[in-house]
Amino acid sequence: MEENNSNQAPEAAAPKKGFWGKIDNFFSISASGSSFKTEIIAGLTTFMAMVYALLVVPDMYRGDGSFPYVSFGAVYIATALGAIIGTIIMAFLAKMPLAQASGLGATAYITGTLLGGGLGLSYANAMIFVLLDGAIFVFLTATGLRKKILAAIPKEVKTVLPVGIGMFIAFIGFNKAGVVVLHEGRIGFASFNVLNHLSYVAAIGALVALLGVIAIAVLAKKDIKGSILWGMLGAAGLYYALIGLGCIWDEGCRAVFTGIASGFESPFVAFGEWGRESVGQVFAKGFNFSDYLLTHNGGELAILIITSALALCMVDMFDTLGTLYGACSKGGLLDENGDPIRLGNCLMSNAVATVGGAVLGATTVATYVESSSGVAAGGKTGFASIVTGLCFIVAMFLSPIAKLIPSAATSAALIWVGVLMMTSVKDVDWADPAAALPAFLTITVMAFGYSITSGIGIGIISCVLVKVCTGKVKEVSVVTWVVAALFLAMFILTN
């Protein structure tokens, strides 16, 4: 794709007049060399590429019964509203063809570490951490301190953060689908031994997840737009076809369809669940940490709040920055310094959307890398984001259909996201022990320790210790020392 210099207006079609002329002028559609048709196609392309988030995020909150239940419908509506608000803010504040929604990395952290970690935290408590994340991000962006924070994180940790989060997300997908199972205290691969009294339903779930991620890879290789969505829908169709076949002899298969028949509901039921369980809960119940304090003290709570908010903010910041650079580079939307145009406004859009999303009950809002598909389709302005936002408004009323997508299908998407996030592993100098160890610990502790926070913490601490012991203590900044001390206190004073 030929890049256009963002500071030069290419030859464009004649600008519109009247109402559409004002829209054209506001978003600089004609001036950027684009057109309404191109922007609409770009917005639809981005939506198709990232609408899977509406299926995956609520499914991640279903969990395995180890954390307080939140209904699928409540999270579905909250996630849709977070996407709508985040994408519309991006359209008007940054005027960029980028879309936002609840990030999978942040969702994995909340559901896997905060809610699923046996800490006694509630969904409303988790929204407090999201709200703090957004508020910190707003402050760092408004003051310009984000540059100092980014500089304070060791390169070895910063580089592999997406890799560790990707493995964490993939593990959740493998586990939810039953591909990786816990058996007698050990983690193992699913058994497909038909002579071992295998549960047909469980085997089909694992098989469909594996076939689903292969299908997504094939579609992506063929450059099919919305490959994740189509792969998920195909996996869902295969799942129900195989379950339907099993109804001939298996009672568990018949129970699947019985549950669907009895559970189908009006789309407005989800809005009711959202009103009762999500919106405003951050203020109504979020500050009530009584369950956590039954087994922990106030000092532990303070350390947990600080480190968790910091971890969420880091996940959000690196996820968004990586996406901005990746997506904008595809459409010539970089300035003369190689930075995304209106970078500050893009980051502020993300931060403000996260604050608003927390009030609505949505996980940390992040800019989605799938926006690059819309940019590749020709999107250059915020009007493309308006189109994507409108599509999410329509999608809000499709929760009963979304609820039919089985975990096997959404797990395929999670596993594929893990694949996509592995790319930066090549940027580590694995021949240098001082770089290899912190990077390795960051990745493995996140995945095997089932904690994004712990992975970040152990990576930073190990990096500081290696530099101290190799005579490079001057390379450790004051901010890095403070961050490392906070994480060390978390390991010593909390579970």
Secondary structure, 3 states (H helix, E strand, C coil): CCCCCCCCCCCCCCCCCHHHHHHHHHHCCCCCCCCHHHHHHHHHHHHHHHCCHHHHHHHHHHCCCCCCCCCHHHHHHHHHHHHHHHHHHHHHHHCCCCCEEECHHHHHHHHHHHHCCCCCCCHHHHHHHHHHHHHHHHHHHHHCCHHHHHHHCCHHHHHHHHHHHHHHHHHHHHHHHCCEEEECCEEEECCCCCCCCCCHHHHHHHHHHHHHHHHHHHHHHCCCCCHHHHHHHHHHHHHHHHHHHHCCCCHHHHHHHHHHHHHCCCHHHHHHHHHHHCCCHHHHCCCCCHHHHCCCCHHHHHHHHHHHHHHHHHHHHHHHHHHHHHHHHCCCCECCCCCECCHHHHHHHHHHHHHHHHHHCCCCEEECCCHHHHHHCCCCCHHHHHHHHHHHHHHHHHHHHHCCCCHHHHHHHHHHHHHHCCHHHHHCCCCCHHHHHHHHHHHHHHHHCCCHHHHHHHHHHHHHHHHHHCCCHHHCCHHHHHHHHHHHHHHHHCC
